[in-house]
Amino acid sequence: MTTLAFDTYAFIRKLKESGITEEQARAQVVEALSLALEQFQGELHLSESASTQDVRESELKLELKIAETKAELIRWIVGAGFLQTALITALLLKVSAGI
């Protein structure tokens, strides 16, 4: 989390030095800080939305990878099954030819 240090006393003092009354200077500080906080919360909300979208995109990519892996695994199992069946058949033919 980001920390922002702001010296309100120094800001009020600068405003007073420029000819603004202390009450007006305090009001300016409160207004400026309120505006800054609203903008920060708006940006924070946008970044949360973006990260939610990023999470959804990652989920979709993972689902796609899982589906691809599943299809590849099925191909390997079917291929190994055919190979195993061919080997067993060849061995049975070889053994039966010798009988």
RALIN-V996658 format. One record per helix or strand of 3 or more residues. SS is the DSSP state (@ for helix, = for strand). FROM is the first residue (numbers start at 0). LEN is the number of residues. If there is no record, write none. Layout:
# RALIN-V996658
ss=SS from=FROM len=LEN
ss=SS from=FROM len=LEN
This chain:
# RALIN-V996658
ss=@ from=7 len=10
ss=@ from=21 len=77
